[in-house]
Amino acid sequence: MESTTKKKRYSMKKVPQIKWLSTVLLDDVFTDEVSLFKPHFEVNYEAYVQRLWDSNPDIYQLLKSADSLEVARDALYGYLDKAERKVFEIGNDLHILEKATVRECIRVFRSIIGPVNEYRTGSSALDTLWKLAQDRQAELKEKISVGFLLEFIALFRGVIGKSNIYREDIQEKKGIPEFLKMKGREAALARMEILDELGSSVNKYLKKYPSGLDEEVIGWRAENRTRILRYFNAKPEDWNNYKWHLQHIIKDSQPLKDLIEIPNEQIEAVNKAVKNKIAFGITPYYLSLIDSKLSIGYDHAVRAQVIPPKEYVDIMAEHRGDRGTAFDFMGEHDTSPIDLITRRYPIIAILKPFNTCSQICVYCQRNWEIERVLEPKAMASKKDLEAALNWFDEHKSIGDVLITGGDPLIMSDAKFDSILDILSKKKHIYRIRIGTRTPVVLPMRFTDAYLKILEKYHNPPRLEIAIVTHFEHSYEVTPEAFEAVQKIRKLGISCYNQEVFTVENSRRFETTKLRRDLKSIGVDPYYTFNMKGKEETKRYMVPIARILQERKEEARLLPGLDRTDEAVFNVPKLGKNHLRSWQDHRLVMILPDGSRVYEFHPWEKNIKAIPPYNYVDVPIYDYLEELAARGENIRDYRTIWYYY
């Protein structure tokens, strides 16, 4: 079995430098002399700069001949106007889809060189490009990264129809696919060949990501379970008792060292977290989902959920005293009208009665609130809870209440029952959502007694109870999770998933596989959250362009019922912004380090005048480097530059 798994291994370690670029078309962004795989000290910046000017000699000459920044700006606006008009000319032989890319690139380019966006972001990409063309790099305040150059190589090519997205030859530019020239069965058969090819490609990717429902994986986990029970001197029947799991939460590094292979740097990070009272905890059940041997390597997302990286621990420790303000990225302090309540929308409010969990997710947006796993004082005081529940009587426009925390399912049945009882009697409340990760980390929590509580208050159409959970990866989808979800569904209660899109589940079709596996156990994909820009969890972040690419090029190939989730960015203090909607966000700047700056519009747009929010994304180049280090073929992500 070991030899089989090694062939399938997903390596989390740096891979040797390899020559993948020898097969790249000459007109692509990447070339042999400009390689993502080269270490930074070997990068030939001059080769990148030359590739930039070669990508669009007209823009280079325009910038080089301009004797001032404003002259360059006016000339570039004029150039873009002509480029846009050109795509509408009858004699233009670009494919109509390439023309669409041209128009989108022109729109982005105009936005980036707009003076108002330079003023709002405090940066000018045009000034950088102009000085590069003028050979005045010494005057630049910041070093220009490869990521910046690659962004503009793509953009320079895009505005003249050379994105190379479709790799079309001359005949394809002017022609149409053969099946559209045919009729009837002949057309259907020709079309079928294309669809079969696409379907085979999808299945090839999906096979890379086993789920916890696979027989081989189930076998590994059975061995893990036996080993964990033996370690804690427990009986087999204890495994199905959620209280036993809560009594044996892993709260330090010793059980990890004793039960799984784990790198020393991760042990050191856990030790420092415990020493500095940074919340850390793993349920025995969730520990059983971690591969016992690093050589198996399918559990990267599971480990990343709960084992904190060094930089996370360092930053959390540094801000131990002011973490309430340093890490409140979502601005919950500013959207909490009363203790235990958060509100950003007119008909929805969040109630947080219990401020801890059975285990801690490293990149939780409320990591600054959680003191420790199973904190004894996590339950809100009777006074605060009564005040919060009474607050709903004063705000009758609220009809949907999300009970979260912490994890409300770690409360006692009696406490949970009493909260539902009070909320259910408020006639203006028509839905109670329960935000919990227990189906993923503690599925045996769904006892008959707890299910009876849910059933008692689920009374449609008067009142709906809904479960909202948080699966991150197919490797978390297990028979135990399936059983828990089915118990919920048999009560007529829906179960939804909110996935956070991170570097750990962002490879080609990785999230697509999760969607399919979730549907197979009865969970409906609900939201896919773009990873928030929190400094302590930066290593988990993925560029917005990648989630847009995933939505279009991977999720779109699934049936509609498998892709019911919405890709969103949760704007601090304001609320969710739908990433698919161009009208709700726009790219306004590219910084010297290659970061994109997005202007996000509030959900109130066209309803009420609320100011937008500027967000600095992680550079696409940095993300691609990370994928390359993990053994990914970067060619698979080649269109990412054209998602704005």
C-alpha positions as CSV (number, residue, x, y, z in Angstrom):
1,M,0.0,0.0,0.0
2,E,2.9,2.4,0.8
3,S,4.3,2.1,-2.7
4,T,0.9,2.9,-4.3
5,T,0.4,6.0,-2.2
6,K,3.9,7.3,-3.0
7,K,2.9,7.4,-6.7
8,K,-0.1,9.5,-5.8
9,R,1.7,11.8,-3.4
10,Y,0.9,15.4,-3.2
11,S,4.1,17.0,-2.0
12,M,4.1,19.9,0.3
13,K,7.9,20.3,0.0
14,K,9.9,22.4,-2.5
15,V,10.5,20.5,-5.7
16,P,13.7,20.6,-7.8
17,Q,13.9,23.2,-10.5
18,I,12.6,21.7,-13.7
19,K,12.4,22.8,-17.3
20,W,8.7,22.9,-18.1
21,L,9.0,26.0,-20.4
22,S,10.7,24.2,-23.3
23,T,7.3,23.2,-24.6
24,V,5.7,26.7,-24.3
25,L,4.7,28.5,-27.4
26,L,7.0,31.4,-28.2
27,D,4.1,33.9,-28.0
28,D,3.1,32.9,-24.5
29,V,3.8,35.0,-21.4
30,F,6.3,32.5,-20.1
31,T,9.5,31.7,-22.1
32,D,12.6,29.6,-21.6
33,E,14.6,32.6,-20.4
34,V,11.9,33.9,-18.2
35,S,11.1,31.0,-15.8
36,L,8.9,31.0,-12.8
37,F,11.1,28.2,-11.4
38,K,14.3,30.2,-11.1
39,P,15.2,31.2,-7.6
40,H,14.9,35.0,-7.0
41,F,18.7,35.5,-7.0
42,E,18.8,34.0,-10.5
43,V,16.0,35.9,-12.0
44,N,17.0,37.8,-15.1
45,Y,14.9,41.0,-14.7
46,E,16.3,42.5,-17.9
47,A,14.8,39.5,-19.8
48,Y,11.4,40.2,-18.2
49,V,11.6,43.9,-19.1
50,Q,12.6,43.1,-22.7
51,R,9.7,40.6,-22.9
52,L,7.4,43.4,-21.6
53,W,8.5,45.8,-24.5
54,D,8.4,43.0,-27.0
55,S,4.8,42.2,-26.0
56,N,3.7,45.6,-27.4
57,P,6.3,47.7,-29.2
58,D,3.8,50.4,-29.9
59,I,3.2,51.1,-26.2
60,Y,6.9,51.0,-25.6
61,Q,7.6,53.7,-28.2
62,L,4.7,55.7,-26.9
63,L,6.1,55.7,-23.3
64,K,9.7,56.2,-24.5
65,S,8.9,59.2,-26.6
66,A,6.7,61.0,-24.0
67,D,8.6,63.8,-22.3
68,S,6.3,63.9,-19.3
69,L,4.0,61.5,-17.4
70,E,0.9,63.4,-18.5
71,V,2.0,63.3,-22.1
72,A,2.4,59.6,-21.7
73,R,-1.1,59.3,-20.1
74,D,-2.8,61.2,-22.9
75,A,-0.9,59.2,-25.6
76,L,-1.9,55.9,-23.9
77,Y,-5.6,57.0,-23.7
78,G,-5.5,57.8,-27.4
79,Y,-3.8,54.5,-28.2
80,L,-6.4,52.5,-26.2
81,D,-9.3,54.4,-27.9
82,K,-7.9,53.3,-31.3
83,A,-7.3,49.8,-30.1
84,E,-11.0,49.5,-29.0
85,R,-12.3,50.9,-32.3
86,K,-10.2,48.5,-34.2
87,V,-12.0,45.4,-32.8
88,F,-15.2,46.7,-34.4
89,E,-13.7,47.0,-37.9
90,I,-15.0,44.7,-40.5
91,G,-11.4,43.8,-41.6
92,N,-10.4,42.7,-38.1
93,D,-9.7,39.0,-38.2
94,L,-9.5,38.3,-34.5
95,H,-11.9,35.7,-33.1
96,I,-15.0,37.3,-31.5
97,L,-14.0,35.9,-28.1
98,E,-10.5,37.3,-28.4
99,K,-12.1,40.7,-29.2
100,A,-14.0,40.4,-25.9
101,T,-10.7,39.9,-24.1
102,V,-9.3,43.0,-25.9
103,R,-12.2,45.1,-24.7
104,E,-11.9,43.8,-21.2
105,C,-8.1,44.5,-21.1
106,I,-8.7,48.0,-22.5
107,R,-11.2,48.7,-19.7
108,V,-8.8,47.5,-17.1
109,F,-5.9,49.5,-18.6
110,R,-7.9,52.7,-18.6
111,S,-8.8,52.2,-15.0
112,I,-5.2,51.6,-14.0
113,I,-3.9,54.8,-15.6
114,G,-6.8,56.9,-14.3
115,P,-5.5,59.8,-12.1
116,V,-8.3,59.4,-9.6
117,N,-7.2,55.8,-9.0
118,E,-3.6,56.9,-8.6
119,Y,-4.8,59.4,-6.0
120,R,-6.9,56.9,-4.1
121,T,-4.3,54.1,-4.0
122,G,-1.2,56.3,-3.6
123,S,0.5,54.5,-6.4
124,S,1.0,55.0,-10.2
125,A,1.7,52.0,-12.4
126,L,1.9,54.4,-15.4
127,D,4.7,56.3,-13.7
128,T,6.5,53.0,-13.2
129,L,6.1,52.0,-16.8
130,W,7.1,55.4,-18.1
131,K,10.3,55.5,-16.1
132,L,11.1,51.9,-17.1
133,A,10.7,52.9,-20.8
134,Q,12.8,56.1,-20.1
135,D,15.5,54.0,-18.4
136,R,15.0,56.0,-15.2
137,Q,14.6,53.0,-12.8
138,A,16.9,54.8,-10.3
139,E,14.1,57.3,-9.7
140,L,11.5,54.7,-8.7
141,K,10.7,54.6,-5.0
142,E,10.0,50.8,-5.0
143,K,11.7,47.9,-6.6
144,I,9.7,46.5,-9.5
145,S,8.8,42.8,-9.1
146,V,8.6,40.1,-11.7
147,G,4.9,40.0,-10.8
148,F,4.4,43.6,-11.9
149,L,6.1,42.9,-15.2
150,L,4.1,39.8,-15.9
151,E,0.8,41.6,-15.2
152,F,1.7,44.2,-17.8
153,I,3.1,41.6,-20.3
154,A,-0.4,40.0,-20.2
155,L,-2.1,43.4,-20.4
156,F,0.0,44.7,-23.2
157,R,-0.7,41.5,-25.2
158,G,-4.4,41.6,-24.3
159,V,-5.1,45.0,-25.7
160,I,-3.9,43.9,-29.2
161,G,-5.6,40.5,-29.2
162,K,-2.6,38.4,-28.4
163,S,-3.6,36.9,-25.1
164,N,-3.1,33.4,-26.6
165,I,-6.0,32.1,-24.5
166,Y,-7.4,30.2,-27.4
167,R,-4.2,29.4,-29.3
168,E,-6.0,29.9,-32.5
169,D,-4.5,29.6,-36.0
170,I,-5.5,31.7,-39.0
171,Q,-8.3,29.4,-40.0
172,E,-9.9,29.3,-36.6
173,K,-9.8,33.1,-36.3
174,K,-12.1,33.6,-39.3
175,G,-13.9,30.2,-39.2
176,I,-16.3,28.4,-37.0
177,P,-16.2,25.0,-35.4
178,E,-17.0,22.1,-37.8
179,F,-20.1,21.0,-35.8
180,L,-21.8,24.3,-36.3
181,K,-21.5,23.8,-40.0
182,M,-23.4,20.5,-39.8
183,K,-27.0,19.5,-39.2
184,G,-28.8,16.9,-37.2
185,R,-27.1,13.7,-36.0
186,E,-23.9,14.5,-37.8
187,A,-23.6,17.8,-35.9
188,A,-24.4,16.1,-32.6
189,L,-21.8,13.4,-33.1
190,A,-19.1,16.0,-34.0
191,R,-20.1,18.0,-30.9
192,M,-20.0,14.9,-28.8
193,E,-16.3,14.4,-29.6
194,I,-15.5,17.9,-28.1
195,L,-17.7,17.2,-25.0
196,D,-16.1,13.8,-24.5
197,E,-12.7,15.3,-24.5
198,L,-13.7,18.0,-22.0
199,G,-15.4,15.4,-19.8
200,S,-12.3,13.1,-19.8
201,S,-10.1,16.1,-18.9
202,V,-12.3,16.9,-15.9
203,N,-12.3,13.3,-14.7
204,K,-8.5,13.2,-15.0
205,Y,-8.2,16.1,-12.6
206,L,-10.9,14.8,-10.2
207,K,-9.0,11.6,-9.7
208,K,-6.2,13.5,-8.1
209,Y,-8.2,14.3,-5.1
210,P,-9.5,11.3,-3.1
211,S,-12.3,11.9,-0.6
212,G,-12.8,10.3,2.8
213,L,-15.4,8.1,1.3
214,D,-12.8,6.2,-0.8
215,E,-12.4,2.6,0.5
216,E,-8.6,2.9,0.7
217,V,-8.8,6.1,2.7
218,I,-11.5,4.5,5.0
219,G,-9.1,1.7,5.7
220,W,-6.3,4.1,6.7
221,R,-8.6,6.0,9.0
222,A,-9.7,2.8,10.7
223,E,-6.0,2.2,11.6
224,N,-5.7,5.8,12.8
225,R,-8.8,5.4,15.0
226,T,-7.5,2.2,16.6
227,R,-4.1,3.9,17.3
228,I,-5.7,7.0,18.8
229,L,-8.1,4.9,21.0
230,R,-5.1,2.8,22.2
231,Y,-3.1,6.0,22.9
232,F,-5.9,7.3,25.2
233,N,-6.7,3.9,26.8
234,A,-10.2,4.1,25.4
235,K,-12.7,1.5,24.2
236,P,-14.0,1.3,20.6
237,E,-17.5,2.4,21.7
238,D,-16.0,5.6,23.1
239,W,-15.3,6.8,19.5
240,N,-19.0,7.4,18.9
241,N,-19.4,9.5,22.1
242,Y,-18.9,13.1,21.3
243,K,-18.3,13.9,25.0
244,W,-15.3,11.5,25.0
245,H,-13.8,13.5,22.1
246,L,-14.4,16.8,23.9
247,Q,-12.6,15.4,27.0
248,H,-9.6,14.3,24.9
249,I,-9.0,17.4,22.7
250,I,-5.4,17.5,21.6
251,K,-4.1,20.8,23.2
252,D,-0.4,20.4,22.8
253,S,2.2,18.9,20.5
254,Q,2.9,15.6,22.4
255,P,0.0,13.6,20.9
256,L,0.9,14.8,17.5
257,K,4.5,13.6,17.9
258,D,3.3,10.3,19.2
259,L,0.6,9.6,16.7
260,I,1.6,11.1,13.3
261,E,4.7,12.1,11.4
262,I,5.0,15.8,11.7
263,P,7.9,18.1,10.7
264,N,9.9,19.7,13.5
265,E,9.0,23.2,12.5
266,Q,5.3,22.5,12.9
267,I,6.0,21.0,16.4
268,E,7.9,24.2,17.3
269,A,5.0,26.3,16.0
270,V,2.5,24.4,18.1
271,N,4.7,24.7,21.2
272,K,5.1,28.4,20.7
273,A,1.3,28.8,20.3
274,V,0.6,26.9,23.5
275,K,3.3,28.9,25.4
276,N,1.8,32.2,24.2
277,K,-1.8,31.1,24.9
278,I,-2.7,31.2,21.2
279,A,-5.8,29.1,20.7
280,F,-4.9,25.6,19.5
281,G,-6.9,22.3,19.5
282,I,-7.8,19.3,17.5
283,T,-10.5,16.7,18.1
284,P,-9.4,13.0,18.2
285,Y,-11.8,12.4,15.3
286,Y,-10.2,15.2,13.2
287,L,-6.8,13.9,14.1
288,S,-7.8,10.6,12.6
289,L,-8.3,12.3,9.2
290,I,-4.6,13.3,9.2
291,D,-2.4,10.8,7.3
292,S,-0.1,8.9,9.7
293,K,2.8,9.1,7.2
294,L,3.9,12.3,5.4
295,S,4.6,10.1,2.4
296,I,0.9,9.6,1.8
297,G,0.4,13.3,1.5
298,Y,-3.3,13.7,0.7
299,D,-4.0,15.5,4.0
300,H,-2.4,18.9,3.3
301,A,-5.7,20.8,3.7
302,V,-6.6,19.0,6.9
303,R,-3.2,19.7,8.5
304,A,-3.3,23.3,7.4
305,Q,-6.7,23.8,9.0
306,V,-5.4,23.1,12.5
307,I,-1.6,23.1,12.6
308,P,-0.5,26.8,12.7
309,P,2.5,27.9,10.5
310,K,5.4,29.7,12.2
311,E,4.6,33.1,10.8
312,Y,1.0,32.9,12.1
313,V,2.2,32.1,15.6
314,D,4.9,34.8,15.5
315,I,2.4,37.5,14.5
316,M,-0.3,36.4,16.9
317,A,2.3,36.3,19.8
318,E,3.6,39.7,18.9
319,H,0.1,41.2,19.1
320,R,-1.1,39.2,22.1
321,G,-2.0,42.4,23.9
322,D,-3.8,44.2,21.1
323,R,-5.2,41.3,19.0
324,G,-8.7,42.6,19.4
325,T,-7.9,45.5,17.1
326,A,-4.9,44.1,15.2
327,F,-6.7,41.1,13.8
328,D,-10.3,42.3,13.6
329,F,-10.1,42.5,9.8
330,M,-13.8,42.4,9.3
331,G,-14.4,45.3,11.6
332,E,-16.8,43.4,13.9
333,H,-16.2,45.9,16.6
334,D,-17.7,48.5,14.3
335,T,-20.7,46.4,13.3
336,S,-21.7,45.2,16.8
337,P,-24.6,47.4,18.1
338,I,-24.7,45.3,21.4
339,D,-22.6,42.6,22.9
340,L,-23.0,39.2,21.2
341,I,-24.7,40.8,18.1
342,T,-23.1,41.5,14.7
343,R,-25.2,43.2,11.9
344,R,-24.3,44.2,8.4
345,Y,-27.6,43.7,6.5
346,P,-31.2,44.9,7.0
347,I,-32.9,41.5,7.5
348,I,-30.0,39.4,8.9
349,A,-28.2,39.5,12.3
350,I,-25.6,37.3,13.9
351,L,-25.9,36.0,17.5
352,K,-22.7,34.8,19.2
353,P,-23.7,33.2,22.5
354,F,-20.7,30.8,22.9
355,N,-17.2,31.9,22.2
356,T,-15.2,28.7,21.7
357,C,-15.0,25.6,19.5
358,S,-14.1,21.9,19.8
359,Q,-11.1,22.7,17.7
360,I,-9.5,25.8,16.2
361,C,-9.2,26.7,12.5
362,V,-6.0,28.6,11.9
363,Y,-7.5,31.2,9.6
364,C,-10.8,31.7,11.4
365,Q,-11.8,35.4,11.0
366,R,-12.6,35.5,14.7
367,N,-9.2,34.1,15.8
368,W,-8.7,37.3,17.9
369,E,-11.9,36.5,19.9
370,I,-11.2,32.9,20.8
371,E,-9.1,32.6,24.0
372,R,-8.6,28.8,23.9
373,V,-10.3,25.6,22.8
374,L,-13.2,24.7,25.2
375,E,-12.7,27.9,27.2
376,P,-14.6,27.4,30.5
377,K,-15.9,31.0,30.4
378,A,-17.0,30.8,26.7
379,M,-20.7,30.9,27.5
380,A,-22.1,34.4,27.5
381,S,-23.3,35.7,30.8
382,K,-27.1,35.4,31.5
383,K,-27.3,39.2,31.5
384,D,-25.6,39.7,28.2
385,L,-27.5,36.8,26.5
386,E,-30.9,38.2,27.7
387,A,-30.0,41.7,26.5
388,A,-29.0,40.3,23.1
389,L,-32.1,38.2,22.7
390,N,-34.3,41.1,23.8
391,W,-32.5,43.3,21.2
392,F,-34.3,41.4,18.5
393,D,-37.7,42.6,19.8
394,E,-36.5,46.2,19.1
395,H,-35.5,45.4,15.5
396,K,-38.4,43.6,13.9
397,S,-37.0,44.0,10.4
398,I,-34.6,41.1,11.2
399,G,-36.1,37.8,10.1
400,D,-33.0,35.7,9.6
401,V,-30.8,34.9,12.6
402,L,-27.4,33.2,12.3
403,I,-26.3,31.6,15.6
404,T,-22.5,31.2,15.5
405,G,-19.6,31.9,17.6
406,G,-17.4,30.0,18.4
407,D,-19.4,26.9,17.7
408,P,-22.9,26.9,19.2
409,L,-23.1,23.1,19.0
410,I,-20.5,22.8,21.8
411,M,-23.0,24.3,24.2
412,S,-25.1,21.9,26.3
413,D,-28.4,20.7,24.8
414,A,-30.3,22.6,27.5
415,K,-28.6,26.0,26.8
416,F,-29.0,25.5,23.0
417,D,-32.7,24.5,23.5
418,S,-33.4,27.6,25.6
419,I,-32.0,30.0,23.0
420,L,-33.9,28.4,20.2
421,D,-37.1,28.5,22.3
422,I,-36.8,32.2,22.9
423,L,-36.0,33.1,19.3
424,S,-38.7,30.8,17.9
425,K,-41.4,32.8,19.8
426,K,-40.4,36.0,18.0
427,K,-42.9,36.1,15.2
428,H,-40.8,38.3,12.9
429,I,-38.0,35.6,12.8
430,Y,-38.7,33.1,10.0
431,R,-35.3,31.4,9.8
432,I,-32.6,30.4,12.3
433,R,-29.3,29.3,10.8
434,I,-26.8,27.4,12.9
435,G,-23.2,28.0,11.9
436,T,-21.2,25.0,13.0
437,R,-18.2,22.9,12.0
438,T,-19.3,19.9,14.0
439,P,-20.3,17.8,10.9
440,V,-16.7,18.1,9.8
441,V,-14.8,17.9,13.1
442,L,-17.2,16.1,15.5
443,P,-20.0,14.4,13.5
444,M,-21.0,12.2,16.4
445,R,-22.3,15.4,18.1
446,F,-25.6,14.8,16.3
447,T,-27.2,12.6,18.9
448,D,-30.8,11.6,19.0
449,A,-31.4,14.1,21.8
450,Y,-29.9,17.0,19.9
451,L,-31.8,16.1,16.7
452,K,-35.0,16.2,18.7
453,I,-34.3,19.8,19.6
454,L,-33.7,20.7,16.0
455,E,-36.9,18.9,15.0
456,K,-38.9,20.6,17.7
457,Y,-38.2,24.1,16.3
458,H,-38.1,23.3,12.5
459,N,-41.6,24.2,11.7
460,P,-42.0,25.4,8.1
461,P,-43.4,27.5,6.7
462,R,-43.6,29.4,10.0
463,L,-39.9,28.8,11.0
464,E,-37.1,27.2,9.2
465,I,-34.0,25.7,10.9
466,A,-30.9,25.4,8.6
467,I,-27.4,24.1,9.2
468,V,-24.5,26.0,7.7
469,T,-21.2,24.1,8.0
470,H,-17.6,24.5,6.7
471,F,-16.0,21.6,4.7
472,E,-12.7,22.7,3.1
473,H,-11.6,19.7,1.2
474,S,-12.9,16.3,-0.1
475,Y,-10.5,14.6,2.3
476,E,-12.9,15.8,5.1
477,V,-15.9,14.2,3.5
478,T,-16.2,10.9,5.5
479,P,-18.8,8.2,6.2
480,E,-19.3,9.7,9.7
481,A,-20.0,13.1,8.1
482,F,-22.4,11.5,5.7
483,E,-24.3,9.8,8.5
484,A,-24.5,13.1,10.5
485,V,-25.8,15.0,7.4
486,Q,-28.3,12.4,6.6
487,K,-29.8,12.5,10.1
488,I,-30.2,16.3,9.6
489,R,-31.7,15.9,6.2
490,K,-34.2,13.3,7.3
491,L,-35.7,16.0,9.6
492,G,-36.4,18.1,6.5
493,I,-33.6,20.4,7.5
494,S,-31.2,21.7,4.8
495,C,-27.5,21.6,5.2
496,Y,-25.3,24.2,3.4
497,N,-21.5,24.6,3.1
498,Q,-19.3,27.7,3.2
499,E,-15.9,27.0,1.8
500,V,-12.9,29.3,2.3
501,F,-10.9,29.4,-0.9
502,T,-7.2,29.0,0.2
503,V,-3.9,27.8,-1.3
504,E,-4.8,24.4,0.2
505,N,-7.9,23.8,-2.0
506,S,-7.2,26.0,-5.0
507,R,-5.5,23.7,-7.4
508,R,-7.2,22.9,-10.7
509,F,-10.6,21.2,-10.0
510,E,-9.8,20.7,-6.3
511,T,-12.8,22.8,-5.2
512,T,-14.9,21.2,-8.0
513,K,-14.2,17.8,-6.5
514,L,-15.3,19.1,-3.1
515,R,-18.6,20.3,-4.6
516,R,-19.4,17.0,-6.0
517,D,-18.5,15.1,-2.9
518,L,-20.6,17.4,-0.7
519,K,-23.6,16.9,-2.9
520,S,-23.1,13.1,-2.6
521,I,-23.6,13.3,1.1
522,G,-26.5,15.8,1.1
523,V,-24.7,19.2,1.6
524,D,-25.5,22.0,-0.7
525,P,-22.6,24.3,-1.7
526,Y,-23.6,27.8,-0.5
527,Y,-20.7,30.3,-0.5
528,T,-17.1,30.1,-1.5
529,F,-15.3,32.9,0.3
530,N,-12.2,34.4,-1.1
531,M,-9.5,34.2,1.6
532,K,-9.5,37.5,3.6
533,G,-6.4,39.8,3.6
534,K,-5.2,39.1,7.1
535,E,-1.5,39.5,7.6
536,E,-1.1,36.6,10.1
537,T,-2.7,34.1,7.5
538,K,-1.2,35.6,4.4
539,R,0.4,32.3,3.3
540,Y,-3.2,30.8,2.9
541,M,-4.3,33.6,0.6
542,V,-5.2,33.1,-3.1
543,P,-5.5,35.9,-5.7
544,I,-9.0,36.9,-6.6
545,A,-8.2,36.1,-10.2
546,R,-7.8,32.4,-9.3
547,I,-11.3,32.2,-7.8
548,L,-12.8,33.8,-10.9
549,Q,-10.8,31.4,-13.1
550,E,-12.1,28.5,-11.0
551,R,-15.6,29.6,-11.3
552,K,-15.5,30.0,-15.1
553,E,-13.2,27.2,-16.2
554,E,-13.8,24.5,-13.7
555,A,-17.1,24.9,-11.8
556,R,-18.8,25.8,-15.0
557,L,-18.2,22.3,-16.4
558,L,-20.3,20.8,-13.6
559,P,-24.1,20.4,-13.7
560,G,-25.9,23.3,-12.1
561,L,-27.0,21.4,-9.0
562,D,-23.3,20.8,-8.2
563,R,-22.3,24.4,-8.4
564,T,-24.9,26.2,-6.3
565,D,-22.3,28.2,-4.4
566,E,-21.6,31.9,-5.0
567,A,-18.0,33.2,-5.0
568,V,-17.8,36.2,-2.7
569,F,-15.5,38.6,-1.0
570,N,-16.6,39.7,2.4
571,V,-15.9,43.4,2.5
572,P,-14.8,44.6,5.9
573,K,-17.6,46.4,7.8
574,L,-19.9,46.3,4.7
575,G,-20.7,42.7,3.8
576,K,-20.5,40.3,0.9
577,N,-19.5,41.3,-2.7
578,H,-20.4,38.9,-5.4
579,L,-17.1,38.3,-7.3
580,R,-18.8,37.3,-10.6
581,S,-20.4,40.7,-10.9
582,W,-18.1,43.2,-12.8
583,Q,-20.5,46.0,-11.6
584,D,-19.6,45.3,-8.0
585,H,-15.8,45.5,-8.2
586,R,-13.1,46.8,-10.5
587,L,-9.4,46.6,-10.8
588,V,-7.9,50.0,-10.2
589,M,-4.2,49.6,-9.8
590,I,-1.2,47.2,-10.0
591,L,1.4,47.9,-7.4
592,P,5.2,47.5,-7.9
593,D,5.2,44.2,-6.0
594,G,2.7,42.8,-8.5
595,S,-0.3,43.2,-6.2
596,R,-3.6,44.1,-7.7
597,V,-5.7,46.8,-6.0
598,Y,-9.5,46.2,-6.3
599,E,-12.2,48.7,-5.5
600,F,-15.2,46.8,-4.0
601,H,-18.6,48.4,-4.0
602,P,-21.0,47.7,-1.2
603,W,-24.1,45.6,-1.5
604,E,-26.1,48.8,-1.1
605,K,-25.0,50.0,-4.5
606,N,-28.0,51.5,-6.4
607,I,-29.8,51.5,-3.1
608,K,-27.8,53.9,-0.9
609,A,-24.6,55.8,-1.4
610,I,-22.0,54.0,0.7
611,P,-18.3,54.5,0.0
612,P,-16.4,51.7,-1.7
613,Y,-13.5,49.7,-0.2
614,N,-10.0,49.3,-1.7
615,Y,-8.4,45.9,-1.2
616,V,-4.7,45.0,-1.9
617,D,-4.6,41.4,-3.2
618,V,-1.8,38.9,-3.1
619,P,0.3,38.9,-6.3
620,I,-0.6,36.3,-8.9
621,Y,3.1,35.7,-9.5
622,D,3.7,34.8,-5.8
623,Y,0.7,32.4,-5.9
624,L,2.0,30.7,-9.1
625,E,5.4,30.3,-7.5
626,E,3.8,28.5,-4.5
627,L,1.9,26.2,-6.9
628,A,5.1,25.5,-8.8
629,A,6.9,24.7,-5.6
630,R,4.1,22.2,-4.8
631,G,4.7,20.4,-8.1
632,E,1.9,21.9,-10.1
633,N,2.2,22.5,-13.8
634,I,1.8,26.3,-14.1
635,R,0.7,25.9,-17.7
636,D,-2.7,24.7,-16.3
637,Y,-3.2,28.2,-14.9
638,R,-2.0,30.2,-17.9
639,T,-5.3,32.2,-18.4
640,I,-5.3,33.5,-14.8
641,W,-3.9,36.9,-15.8
642,Y,-7.0,37.7,-17.8
643,Y,-9.4,37.4,-14.9
644,Y,-10.1,40.8,-13.4
